[in-house]
């Protein structure tokens, strides 16, 4: 039986400041560091020792995994990283205060993007320094694969591609897998695992620093879900 642990990174400095983060590579806040350590304590208390770990390319997710595993005294496992587990790309809204964006575009348009399934924010224009291809981390990725803006639907496409390519085979082998990622990349996985509709996923919020446990049978059908608060 495969076991999957989903862990949204702890609070980031942008979360604390109410700023759209997306692919902006910001650090954890002090509270986020504490949340990551508590996640490790929760996993230890439940005797959940991952066989391997997956994270995005963004340091708030990487550091959350590192802090949790250090707290567990379980740092010897492999941790594989992929940009396909990155947070949703918030396009031209990235690095902007959420309340200011809402005042600018109006409540209806704001909610359609923020909580909707297939409505992306405005894309980044040519030459914008926030474009992923301007970040050295992504220099070896085909620029045509890198987003300028994403809906949850777009995020789901790339995240599930990686899940079935890299994570699902480990679960099929009966491994215990920790995935430290982001609110929207984890919502995308939750949507697929629980077979949720676009209407249902709108209401799903992934809390920071709280492990979510799934157990699967040999055909990767979900048998159990538990929020380890």
N, C-alpha and C positions, 0 to 999 in steps of 0.2 A: 504493500500500500504506500503510495507516494504522499508526501506531506509538503505543502507549500505554505510558507510564512510570508505574508506581505507586510511591509513596514514602510509607511510614509516617513520621510525624513522629519526630524524635529523642526521646530519653528526656526525659520531663517530670519536674517536681519530685515529683509524686504517684507516678509510676512508681518513682522512686528510693526513696520512702518506703513502697512496697508498699500503696498506697491505691487503692481503686476510684475512677477519675476520671470516666468517662462524659462528661456535658455540663458538668462543672465546668471553668471556663475558667482553667486554670493555665499557667504559663510553662514553657519548656524549662529543664532543668537545664544546668549547664556541659557535662556530657557530651553532652546532647542538642544543644546548640549546635555542638559539635565534630562530631557525627554529621551534622548538616545540612550543614555546610561540606564534609565528606568526600563526601557525596552529590553535591554540585556538582562536586567534583574528579573523581569517577568518571564523571559524565555528560560532562564536558569531555574526559576521556581517551578516551571512546568516541565522541566527535564527535556527541553527541546534543543537538541544540539545539531545544528545544520551540518550536512555533509559538504555543502558548497554554497557560495553566495553570488548573487548577481546584483550589479548596480548600474546606474546611468554613468554618463561622463561628467556629471555636475557634482561639485565637491560637497554640497550639502547632503546629498544621498550617500556619497562615498564615505564621508566622515561619520554619518549616522551609523552605517554598517560597522566601521572601524571601532567606534565608541561602544556600540552594543556588544560586539565580539570581545573587545578588551574587558568589558565588565564581566563577561562570562568566562574569562580566561580560556578563550576558544579561538585564538587568532591564527592557528596553523592551517585553516582550510583555504582553498583557492577562492578568490573573488574575481569573477569575470565581469568586464565592463562593456557596455554598448551604448552608443548615442541613441539607439532606438528605444531605450528606456527613459530618455530625457522627458522632462515636463513638456506639456503642450506649449507650442510656440505662440506667444501672444502678439506677434507682429508689431504694429505701430503703437500698441498699448504697453509694450514692455518698458519697464523703468518709469512708468507713470503712476501717480496716485489713483487708486480706484474711485474714490469719491469725486475727484476732479474729472475723470473720464465720464462717470455717470452724469454729472452736471452738464457736460459738454454734449453728449450724444442722446441723453434722455433715458428714462427708466426702461422703456420697452426695448430699445435697441441694445441697451446694456445687458439686460436679462437674456435676450436672445443669444447673445454671444457668450456671456458668462456661464449660463446654466443650460443653454440649448445644446443640441447634439451635432447639427450640421451647419451652423453659422459661424464662420471664422471672423476674427477681428480684421481691421484694415491691414493689408500686407505692407511690409517694409519696402520702400522704393529703392531703385538702383542708387548705389553710392552711399547708402545709409551705413554708418559705422557699426550698427547693431546686427547687420547681416551675418549669419553664421560663417560664411566663407571668409570673413575678415578675422575670424578667431583662429589662431594657429592650431588649436586642437583639432579642427575639422579640415586641415589642409589636404589630407589624403582622401577625403570623401568627395565623390562626384558632386559638384555644385548643384546639379539638377535634382539630386536627392534631398538637398537641404531646404527646409521650409522657410518661407518669408512670413508665414502666418498659418495657423492651423485651427480647425474645428476639433471637437472631441472625436468626430468620425475620422478625421485625418490622423489624429494621434493613435486611435484604435488600430488603424491599418498597419502602421509601422511597428507598434508595440506587439500586436498579435503575430506579425511576421517573425519577430525575434523569439517570442514565446514558443511558437511551434517548432522553430528551427533549433533553439538552444536549450530551453528550459523544460519543455514537455518531455523530451527523451530522458532526462534525468529523473523526472517524476515517474515515468514508466518503468524505470529500473528500481523503483522503491526508495529513492533517495529523499532526504529531507532538505529542502531548498529554501534559502532565505533570499527574498528580493527586496532590496532597499531602493525605493524610487520615489515617485512624486504623486501628488493628488490625482492628476488626470491620467498619467500612464497607468496608475493602479486602478483607477475607475474603469479604464479600458479593459484591463484584465478581469476585473470583477464582472463587467458586463458579459464577457464571453463565458467565464466560469459558471456564473449563475443564470445564464441565458436570459438576461434582462433586455427589455425593449428599450428603444430610444426614449420613450416617455418615462419609463421606470428609472433609468440611470440618471435622469435629471435630478432626482430626489436623493441620490446617494452621495454622501460626503465621507471621505476617508480621513479619519482624525490623524493628527501628527503624533508620531511616537507610540502608537498603540498597535501591537502586532495583531494581525488577523490570520487565523489558521484555517487551512482547507486540507481535508484528506480525500484521496481519490482511490477508486478501485483500479484494477489492472487495465481497464479500458479508458482510464482518465475521466470517469464520471464522478462528479462530486458526491461524496458520501457524508461529509460533515463540514460545518462551518462554525467557528468559534472566535469571538472577539475577546482577546486576552487582556482585558482592562484590569 
